[in-house]
Amino acid sequence: MDTGGTEATRYRWPNQYGPEQNTEESKRTQESEGNARLKRLLAYQVLVNDIVKWRRRLVEP
């Protein structure tokens, strides 16, 4: 596929801007990072809720 660029441009581009990334792979990576963040947030919230329940049991007679 000819993109109209010169041979030098074709070799310079990856060095200057990094290799081309597969957009599907990039999307999966972003989704995976987003899922990991959500899992950490959920784990933190569960921990906070457990601490609150534990403290209530200590305070209430």
C-alpha positions as CSV (number, residue, x, y, z in Angstrom):
1,M,0.0,0.0,0.0
2,D,1.5,3.3,-1.1
3,T,0.9,6.1,1.3
4,G,2.7,8.7,-0.7
5,G,5.6,9.0,1.7
6,T,9.3,8.6,0.8
7,E,11.4,5.7,1.8
8,A,13.2,7.8,4.4
9,T,9.9,9.0,5.9
10,R,8.8,5.4,6.3
11,Y,11.8,4.5,8.3
12,R,12.0,7.8,10.2
13,W,8.4,7.7,11.4
14,P,8.7,4.8,13.9
15,N,11.9,6.2,15.3
16,Q,10.3,9.6,15.9
17,Y,6.8,8.6,17.0
18,G,7.1,5.0,18.0
19,P,5.9,1.9,16.3
20,E,2.3,1.7,15.0
21,Q,0.0,0.2,17.5
22,N,-2.8,-2.1,16.7
23,T,-5.9,-0.1,17.6
24,E,-7.7,-3.2,18.8
25,E,-4.8,-4.1,21.0
26,S,-4.7,-0.5,22.3
27,K,-8.4,-0.6,23.1
28,R,-8.0,-3.9,25.0
29,T,-5.1,-2.5,26.9
30,Q,-7.1,0.6,27.9
31,E,-10.1,-1.5,28.9
32,S,-7.8,-3.8,30.9
33,E,-6.3,-0.8,32.7
34,G,-9.8,0.6,33.4
35,N,-11.0,-2.7,34.7
36,A,-8.0,-3.0,37.0
37,R,-8.7,0.5,38.4
38,L,-12.3,-0.4,39.0
39,K,-11.3,-3.6,40.8
40,R,-8.9,-1.6,43.1
41,L,-11.6,1.0,43.8
42,L,-14.1,-1.8,44.6
43,A,-11.6,-3.6,46.9
44,Y,-10.9,-0.3,48.7
45,Q,-14.7,0.4,49.2
46,V,-15.3,-3.2,50.5
47,L,-12.4,-2.7,53.0
48,V,-13.8,0.6,54.2
49,N,-17.3,-0.9,54.6
50,D,-15.8,-3.8,56.6
51,I,-13.9,-1.3,58.9
52,V,-17.1,0.7,59.5
53,K,-19.1,-2.5,60.4
54,W,-16.3,-3.6,62.7
55,R,-16.2,-0.3,64.5
56,R,-20.0,-0.3,64.9
57,R,-19.8,-3.7,66.6
58,L,-17.2,-2.3,69.0
59,V,-19.2,0.8,69.9
60,E,-22.7,-0.7,70.2
61,P,-23.4,-2.6,73.3
